[in-house]
Amino acid sequence: MKGKRGEWPDKPAEQKPNDDAPAVEVKRSSGEPADAPAAAAAPVDTTITHQPERIVKETIRHKFTVNELAELADRMATAAAAVYTIEKQKAEQAAHFGAELKAANLAHGDLVERYNQRYEMREVECRIVYDRPEPGYKAYVRTDNGESIRDVPMTDAEKQRAFVFDAGDGKPQ
C-alpha cells in the first residue's frame, strides 16, 4: 500500500476543493443539486464501482472422509503390491545374472590360469610297452601319435610275467 493509511493505490485520491474553481455539488439521495435548476446542470454519476471479481486458489488443510480414507487404503495396497512384485522380479533377475556372472568369472579365471602356465593337464590313451627302451623298463606310449610319454622300471611281478613258457603244445601255461 502506498500513501497514507486507508488510501488504496487503485482509487484516486479525493480532490480538495479549490477556491478558484467553481463549486459543484454532488448529487444527493434525491438525485438533484441543492441550488441549481434541474435543466441547467448535467447529471453527475456517483455510483460506486467495484473491482471485478477475481478467482484465486488458496492452499488449505483438508481432513479426509472415511470414504476417501478407504479409497486411499485401496490405492496404497495396490502400490505396495506393485513394489513387492518389482522387488521380487529384481531379486530373481539379480540371482539369474549373479549365476551367469559367476560362471563367466570361473571360465575367465580358468583361461587366465592356462595362459599364464602355458600348459594344461589332459588325459590321453596310452599303451604300455614292456622292455622298451631297454630290458627291465616299460614305456608309456600315446596311442594317437606313438610318442613315448615316460619310461619307468618294471616291477618284479611285471618281470616275471614277461617269461612265457609253453609245454610244447603251443599254448602258454
C-alpha positions as CSV (number, residue, x, y, z in Angstrom):
1,M,0.0,0.0,0.0
2,K,1.2,3.4,-0.9
3,G,0.4,6.7,0.7
4,K,-1.5,7.3,3.9
5,R,-3.4,4.8,5.8
6,G,-6.7,4.0,4.2
7,E,-5.6,5.0,0.7
8,W,-5.6,2.4,-2.0
9,P,-3.3,2.8,-5.0
10,D,-6.1,1.9,-7.5
11,K,-8.5,4.5,-6.0
12,P,-8.0,8.1,-7.0
13,A,-7.3,10.4,-4.1
14,E,-10.1,12.7,-3.1
15,Q,-9.7,16.1,-4.6
16,K,-9.8,19.0,-2.2
17,P,-12.0,21.9,-3.2
18,N,-10.1,24.6,-4.9
19,D,-11.2,28.2,-4.0
20,D,-10.6,29.4,-7.6
21,A,-12.7,26.7,-9.2
22,P,-16.5,26.8,-9.3
23,A,-18.1,24.6,-6.7
24,V,-20.0,21.6,-8.0
25,E,-22.3,19.8,-5.7
26,V,-22.6,16.1,-5.8
27,K,-26.0,14.5,-6.3
28,R,-27.8,13.8,-3.1
29,S,-30.1,11.0,-2.4
30,S,-32.8,12.8,-4.2
31,G,-30.6,13.0,-7.3
32,E,-31.0,16.8,-7.7
33,P,-28.4,19.5,-6.8
34,A,-29.5,21.7,-4.0
35,D,-29.3,25.2,-5.6
36,A,-29.1,24.5,-9.4
37,P,-32.0,24.4,-11.7
38,A,-32.9,21.0,-12.9
39,A,-32.5,21.6,-16.7
40,A,-29.2,23.6,-16.5
41,A,-26.9,21.2,-14.7
42,A,-25.7,18.0,-16.3
43,P,-26.3,14.9,-14.1
44,V,-23.2,13.5,-12.4
45,D,-22.9,9.7,-11.9
46,T,-22.0,8.9,-8.3
47,T,-22.5,5.1,-8.4
48,I,-19.8,3.2,-6.5
49,T,-17.9,1.0,-8.9
50,H,-16.4,-2.2,-7.5
51,Q,-13.3,-4.1,-8.6
52,P,-14.1,-7.0,-11.0
53,E,-14.5,-10.3,-9.2
54,R,-11.3,-12.4,-9.2
55,I,-10.9,-16.1,-8.6
56,V,-7.7,-17.2,-6.7
57,K,-6.5,-20.5,-5.3
58,E,-5.5,-20.9,-1.7
59,T,-3.9,-24.0,0.0
60,I,-5.9,-25.1,2.9
61,R,-6.0,-28.2,5.2
62,H,-8.5,-30.9,4.1
63,K,-9.4,-33.7,6.5
64,F,-10.1,-36.9,4.7
65,T,-13.5,-38.5,5.0
66,V,-14.0,-42.2,5.7
67,N,-14.7,-42.9,2.1
68,E,-11.6,-41.0,1.0
69,L,-9.5,-42.9,3.5
70,A,-10.9,-46.3,2.2
71,E,-10.0,-45.3,-1.3
72,L,-6.5,-44.2,-0.3
73,A,-6.1,-47.6,1.5
74,D,-7.0,-49.5,-1.7
75,R,-4.6,-47.4,-3.8
76,M,-1.9,-47.9,-1.1
77,A,-2.4,-51.7,-1.2
78,T,-2.2,-51.7,-5.0
79,A,1.0,-49.6,-4.9
80,A,2.5,-51.9,-2.2
81,A,1.7,-55.0,-4.3
82,A,3.4,-53.3,-7.3
83,V,6.5,-52.6,-5.2
84,Y,6.6,-56.2,-3.9
85,T,6.3,-57.6,-7.5
86,I,9.1,-55.4,-8.8
87,E,11.4,-56.2,-5.9
88,K,10.7,-59.9,-6.4
89,Q,11.5,-59.7,-10.1
90,K,14.6,-57.7,-9.4
91,A,15.8,-60.4,-6.9
92,E,15.1,-63.1,-9.5
93,Q,16.9,-61.3,-12.2
94,A,19.8,-60.5,-9.8
95,A,20.1,-64.1,-8.9
96,H,20.0,-65.1,-12.6
97,F,22.6,-62.6,-13.6
98,G,24.7,-63.4,-10.4
99,A,24.8,-67.0,-11.5
100,E,25.8,-66.0,-15.1
101,L,28.4,-63.7,-13.8
102,K,29.9,-66.4,-11.5
103,A,30.1,-68.8,-14.4
104,A,31.7,-66.2,-16.6
105,N,34.2,-65.3,-13.9
106,L,35.1,-69.0,-13.5
107,A,35.6,-69.5,-17.2
108,H,37.7,-66.4,-17.4
109,G,39.8,-67.5,-14.4
110,D,40.4,-70.9,-15.9
111,L,41.6,-69.3,-19.2
112,V,43.9,-66.9,-17.4
113,E,45.4,-69.7,-15.4
114,R,46.0,-71.9,-18.5
115,Y,47.5,-68.9,-20.4
116,N,49.9,-68.0,-17.6
117,Q,51.1,-71.6,-17.1
118,R,51.3,-72.2,-20.8
119,Y,50.1,-75.8,-20.4
120,E,47.2,-77.9,-19.1
121,M,46.9,-81.5,-18.0
122,R,44.9,-83.7,-20.3
123,E,44.1,-87.4,-20.2
124,V,45.3,-89.3,-23.2
125,E,45.1,-93.0,-24.0
126,C,48.4,-94.8,-23.7
127,R,49.6,-98.4,-24.2
128,I,52.3,-99.9,-22.1
129,V,55.2,-101.4,-24.0
130,Y,57.5,-103.7,-21.9
131,D,61.3,-103.9,-22.3
132,R,61.4,-100.6,-24.0
133,P,63.7,-98.6,-24.3
134,E,65.7,-101.4,-22.7
135,P,65.1,-104.6,-20.9
136,G,63.6,-104.1,-17.3
137,Y,61.9,-100.9,-18.3
138,K,58.4,-100.2,-19.6
139,A,57.3,-97.3,-21.8
140,Y,54.0,-95.5,-21.8
141,V,53.3,-94.7,-25.5
142,R,50.4,-92.5,-26.7
143,T,48.0,-94.3,-29.0
144,D,47.2,-91.2,-31.1
145,N,50.7,-90.3,-32.2
146,G,53.0,-93.0,-30.9
147,E,55.1,-90.6,-28.7
148,S,56.7,-92.1,-25.6
149,I,55.5,-90.2,-22.6
150,R,57.7,-91.8,-19.9
151,D,59.9,-94.8,-19.2
152,V,59.8,-96.5,-15.8
153,P,61.5,-99.6,-14.4
154,M,59.3,-102.7,-14.3
155,T,58.3,-104.2,-11.0
156,D,59.4,-107.7,-10.1
157,A,55.9,-109.0,-10.8
158,E,55.9,-107.5,-14.3
159,K,59.4,-109.0,-14.9
160,Q,58.0,-112.5,-14.0
161,R,55.1,-112.1,-16.4
162,A,57.4,-111.4,-19.3
163,F,58.5,-115.0,-19.3
164,V,56.2,-117.2,-21.2
165,F,56.7,-121.0,-21.0
166,D,54.9,-123.3,-23.3
167,A,54.7,-127.1,-22.8
168,G,55.4,-127.9,-26.4
169,D,51.7,-127.7,-27.5
170,G,52.0,-124.0,-28.5
171,K,49.9,-122.8,-25.6
172,P,51.3,-120.7,-22.8
173,Q,50.9,-122.1,-19.4
